């Protein structure tokens, strides 16, 4: 598309993935650039694009398109816009600097592309995956999930991302497992089936792939009944609208569109997402975000293209390049390139229409002018970090919702902001009950921890405890039968009874502690009963002994008639006070910590509608 009122065209190359989705946005950009020239731009210089190539989201196709369709064809290009998919962008971005041209991608998010030493002249108007792991951790903390299963496509962009996710979860002591799958026709479904077989305890899955393989994965999951409310699925919000339908994806799956819509209901999409702050304000591109979206959707419909959320970022990418070229022309005209870092680079300052691939100085100046971008576009405000990645702090959460009439929608319900420490924030008027009306699903199957003891050990301890109980009972009978005997009476029978009862309680605590049970709350009950019996028994025994010791001390240190006032009921009262203190401490400890100390509540429920407490218990 040539600008009609400018005589000398400056050429750039468009290397797109899914040409239809963003070419209409590129066309729209050039139309608006035609009618909205940047201040100070030359009327003799125009901008047009040439060599529109489809990288097909493939490594080799991308390189073929770059060499044969772009670099080996005349005339000379100033820059490359693209590619779309990270797997296609990485090989081109790694070599394009050898021709001293800059490259701006509108969709690639791989963390690997932030390596400036490898991708020397690469920029992107799409945020990187790098901000996603801490935001993902904050999200699953909010929902109470600690076990995550990853299904990851065997592509560098996704493998790098999942490694970062798993490292973040591991540092937080969360559990995760990852299953890689190839992109061959039947491998995604087979890998998913294998993962489901060996990871039966997982209930929350993160699908980390492109939309084509994702469609095969969710079909297999639907066939295995891995659906809400028993299971939760999280996926990237980078897929086009209706990506699960046969009309968009031609790959063979054994599921109808309606079945996949049933599966996707309540699934969560997750992504670092650039958004305009105001849809009705005029941007630096001379158009409001709303007007762009309306015009873009209209043109896409006319050209029979799918509408992509990458359209706005592709539009902004062309505007950023146009602004950088405009600043470059001004520098060339003035001859002043101080502060650019290009002063000592080989090459010469020449007009842009005389640019050659060997001119390293001009390539450096163009790169510098892209780097200093401070631009408000239709996708929001854009600045680049030192690695050429768009600075972005916002993570957006959406939920797939199946409407009553059968249509699917993705509704924004929450966001996380890196500036505030990735705090989880619902939109106003939205809460957990709006996202999961039946309760937040569990992150794993119910688990019963079984505590076992050696039978010989139990026999030994039971025997000793039973022997102790019998001996204590004999002592109790003896004390009662001979309570009127002078020797027994002098030993304070009332205190003897207390000591015997306390001993019997302590012996009984061993039976409670080792009692076998599979009843709900059984282990918790046995632990608490054991603790109570032992505490009360110990307080009774040693409280009574302490009372006796105190009376002996009192008699020998008070050689007066007052010693006759020391009666048995005084000792019993002192023992009861000591025991009462122990019981109060025990009640306080039980009320505040015993539930957490001796039982782990069950929130791994098979069905979120269950409101029963956990039956995961342990001593």
Secondary structure, 3 states (H helix, E strand, C coil): CCCCCCCEEEEEEEEECCHHHHHHHHHHHHHHHHHCCCCCCCCCEEEEEEEEEECCCCHHHHHHHHHHHHHCCCCCCCEEEECCCHHHHHHHHHHHHHHCCEEEECCCCCHHHHCCCCCCCEEECCCCHHHHHHHHHHHHHHHCCCEEEEEEECCHHHHHHHHHHHHHHHHCCCEEEEEEECCCCCHHHHHHHHHHHHCCCECEEEEECCHHHHHHHHHHHHHCCCCCCCCEEEEECCCCCCCCCCCCCCCCCCCCHHHHHHHHCCCEEEEECCCCCCCCCECCCCCEHHHHHHHHHHHHHHCCCCCCCCHHHHHHHHHHHHHHHHHHHHHHHHCCCCCCCCCCCCCCCCCHHHCCCCCHHHHHHHHHHHHCCCEEECCEEECECCCCEECCCEEEEEEEEECCCCCEEEEEEEEEEHHHCCEEEECCCCCHHHHCCCCCCCCECCCCCCCCCCHHHHHHHHHHHHHHHHHHHHHHHHHHHCCCCHHHHHCCHHHHHHHHHHHHHHHHHHHHHCCCCCCCCHHHHHHHHHHHHHHHHHHHHHHHHHHHHHHHHHHHCCCCHHHHHCCHHHHHHHHHHHHHHHHHHHHHHHHHHHHHHHECCCCCCCCCCCCCCCCCECC
